[in-house]
Structures are given as structure tokens and as C-alpha cells.
Amino acid sequence: MRGLQHSSPGALGSSPGPTGTLRGVAGLAWSKYLHQLNKRPLQTKSITSACVAGLSDVIAQLIVSGRYTSWKRTLAVACFGFGFTGPTAHFWQKFMEYLFSGKNDMRTVLVKVLVDQCTYGPVCNGANGRTRLPRPPRRPRHPT
């Protein structure tokens, strides 16, 4: 991501004690993440998308079933995030930046959100929903 700035690793809190240490670790992790995002944006976004998608599937299974039921489903959702959602979101946002380059006013931001929600959002939801639709049962073939 062009223009992404981050502060020093200890900026989130470097005071002694458990909270300061936690903030220091989180700050260091965030700093390293931002470095990778600048160095390898597509790969970083794909991996992030896979992690978020996989975690959201685990949470969804826990909410719906009360327990974690399918690692295969989680793996499939994470792979979809890695192979589709991450890369398409990366290139879509690059395209949006091209369309609206140099414009950062509130009206432009609202138009970008509207364009995104009316175009890319439905495509992503449709692609994701298409992969999760139940398959109709196969009918046995009988010779006639």
C-alpha cells in the first residue's frame, strides 16, 4: 500500500510491566506486518485474507453448532480467502485508486464506498455464496 506510514515498534506502549510488554509485542508485530504489506502487498493481503476467512469460519461454526465441526470446511474457506478474496481485493483497490486518484475529500470517499458496495461487494458475495451452496443430491442413473 502506497503511503502507508507506521511508527516505531514501541509507539503503542513501551512502559514496563505486563501491559507495556504486551503493547510492545503488539506494536512490534504490527510494525513487521506493515513492513511486509509495503514489501509484498499481494502475498501479505492473501495470507491475511486466508487467516481472517478461516478464523471467521471457526467462529461461525461455534455460533451455529456450539462446537467446531469441520476443519475441511475451514480449510476450504481459508483457501478461498487466499486464492480469490485477497488477490481480487488487492487489484480492485488498486483500480479504485486509479479511478479516484488524487481525490481524498469526503464526497469522493462516499462515492468510492458506493461504487465498491454496488459492484465488487456483490461479486465477492456471489462468488463466496456460490462455493457454499449445497449441491443437489445425485440421482441414480437407470437404464431406460
C-alpha positions in Angstrom: 0.0 0.0 0.0 1.5 3.3 -1.1 1.9 5.9 1.6 1.3 3.6 4.5 3.2 5.0 7.4 3.9 3.4 10.7 5.7 4.4 13.9 8.3 2.7 15.9 7.6 -0.7 17.4 7.4 0.8 20.9 4.9 3.5 20.0 1.9 1.6 21.2 3.4 1.5 24.7 6.8 0.7 26.0 6.2 1.2 29.7 7.5 -1.6 31.9 5.0 -4.2 33.2 2.7 -6.8 31.5 0.6 -4.2 29.7 3.6 -2.3 28.4 5.2 -5.5 27.3 2.0 -6.7 25.5 1.7 -3.3 23.8 5.4 -3.5 22.8 4.9 -7.0 21.3 1.7 -5.9 19.6 3.5 -2.8 18.3 6.4 -4.9 17.0 4.1 -7.4 15.3 2.1 -4.5 13.7 5.3 -2.9 12.6 6.5 -6.1 10.9 3.1 -6.6 9.3 3.1 -3.1 7.8 6.7 -3.7 6.6 5.5 -6.9 4.8 2.4 -5.1 3.5 4.7 -2.5 1.9 7.3 -5.0 0.7 4.9 -7.8 -0.6 1.4 -6.4 -0.7 -0.3 -9.1 -2.7 1.1 -12.0 -0.7 0.5 -10.3 2.6 -3.1 -9.5 1.7 -3.7 -13.0 0.5 -2.3 -14.5 3.7 -4.3 -12.0 5.8 -7.4 -12.8 3.9 -6.9 -16.6 4.4 -6.4 -16.1 8.2 -9.4 -13.8 8.6 -11.6 -16.1 6.5 -10.5 -19.2 8.4 -11.0 -17.6 11.8 -14.4 -16.3 10.8 -15.4 -19.8 9.7 -14.3 -21.3 13.0 -16.4 -18.6 14.9 -19.4 -19.2 12.6 -19.3 -23.0 13.3 -19.1 -22.3 17.0 -22.0 -20.0 16.9 -24.2 -22.2 14.7 -23.3 -25.6 16.1 -22.0 -24.8 19.5 -18.8 -26.6 18.6 -16.2 -26.8 15.9 -17.4 -29.3 13.4 -15.3 -29.2 10.2 -11.7 -28.5 9.6 -12.2 -29.3 5.9 -14.7 -26.5 5.6 -12.4 -24.1 7.4 -9.5 -25.1 5.1 -11.7 -24.6 2.0 -12.9 -21.1 3.3 -9.3 -20.1 4.1 -8.1 -21.3 0.6 -10.9 -19.2 -1.0 -9.7 -16.2 1.0 -6.1 -16.8 -0.1 -6.8 -17.6 -3.7 -9.7 -15.3 -4.5 -10.7 -12.7 -1.9 -7.2 -11.5 -1.1 -5.9 -11.1 -4.7 -9.2 -9.6 -6.1 -9.5 -7.1 -3.2 -5.9 -6.1 -3.8 -6.3 -5.4 -7.5 -9.8 -3.9 -7.0 -8.5 -1.4 -4.6 -5.6 -0.5 -7.0 -8.2 0.0 -9.7 -10.3 2.2 -7.4 -7.2 4.3 -6.5 -6.6 4.7 -10.2 -10.2 5.8 -10.8 -10.2 8.3 -7.9 -6.5 9.2 -7.9 -5.7 12.4 -6.1 -9.1 12.8 -4.6 -9.5 12.4 -0.8 -12.5 14.6 0.1 -15.5 13.2 1.9 -17.7 13.1 -1.2 -15.1 11.0 -3.1 -14.8 8.6 -0.2 -18.6 8.2 -0.1 -18.7 7.6 -3.9 -15.9 5.0 -3.6 -17.8 3.2 -0.9 -21.0 3.3 -3.0 -19.2 2.0 -6.1 -17.5 -0.7 -4.1 -20.7 -1.8 -2.4 -22.6 -1.9 -5.7 -20.0 -3.7 -7.8 -17.2 -5.5 -6.0 -19.3 -6.4 -2.9 -22.0 -8.4 -4.8 -19.4 -10.1 -7.0 -17.4 -11.2 -3.9 -20.6 -12.3 -2.0 -21.8 -14.1 -5.1 -18.6 -15.9 -5.6 -18.4 -16.8 -1.9 -22.0 -17.9 -1.8 -21.6 -20.0 -4.9 -18.9 -22.0 -3.3 -21.1 -22.7 -0.2 -24.3 -23.6 -1.9 -25.4 -27.1 -1.1 -25.1 -29.5 -4.1 -28.3 -31.2 -5.2 -28.2 -34.9 -4.5 -27.2 -37.1 -7.4 -29.9 -39.1 -9.0 -29.0 -42.7 -9.7 -28.9 -43.4 -13.5 -31.3 -46.1 -14.5 -31.2 -47.6 -18.0 -34.3 -46.9 -19.9 
